[in-house]
């Protein structure tokens, strides 16, 4: 994953983040998408509606960068297969 410094993050469009309003979880490449999924439940200060929207952004970025996502909903993250 490429390391983003604050200047890089500031230069990114809000649309390039899973949580655009908060500018949290950048989605600039496959590595960042995987990281956003792994850290999704650690994001604080967001509503379930914002999480629903962020999940849509992550799924779109995952498709764009060919990242496999097994979960269909963010509520499934970390639950494992049954």
N, C-alpha and C positions, 0 to 999 in steps of 0.2 A: 504494500500500500504506500502510495506516495504521501509523504508528510506535508500537511498543509499548515503553513504558518498563518498568523493572524492577517497579514496583508493579503495572502492568497484567499482566505475565507471571505475577507471584506470585498474582494473583487468578484466573487461568485454571485450569480443571480440567486435570489431567494428561491426560485424554482428548482435549483440544484440541490436543495436540502429536503430531507424527508419531512421535517417540521419547518416549513418556510417562515412562518411568523417569528419563531424563536431562533431561526437559523441554526438548528441542531441537526446533526447526522447528515453530513454531506454525501452526495451520491454521484461523485464524479467518475468513478471507475468500478470495476467488479469487486475489488478489494474493499472499497468503501461501502459498497452495497452489502457485502457479507458482514462487515463490521456493524452497519446500521441494524441489521437483523439481530446480530448477537447482543447488541446493547439496547435494543428496543425497549425492553421492560425496565431499563435503568433511567430512562428519560423522565425527569420530574417536571411538574408544573404545567402539564398538558391535560386536556380533557379527553374523554373517550372518543368524542367526535373528532378531535384533532388527531388522535391515534388512528382512527378509521381512515382519515385522509392521508396521513403519513404512510399507512400500509399500502394504499393505492400507489403512492409515489414510489415506494420501495419495490413493489411488484412490477411496475412499469420499467424502472431502472434495471431490475434483475433480468427482465426480458431483453432489454437493450444490450446489456453486457453479458448475456448468456450465463446467468447465475441461477443454479437450480434452487428453487424454493419449494419445500415439501408442505409447508403450512398454507392453508387457504385463508386463514384469518389470524390476525396478530394475537388473539387470545389463545392460540394453539402453541405459541412459541414456548419451548422448554417442557412441553407436556409429554413428548415422545409418542411413538406409535403405539396404538392399542390393538 
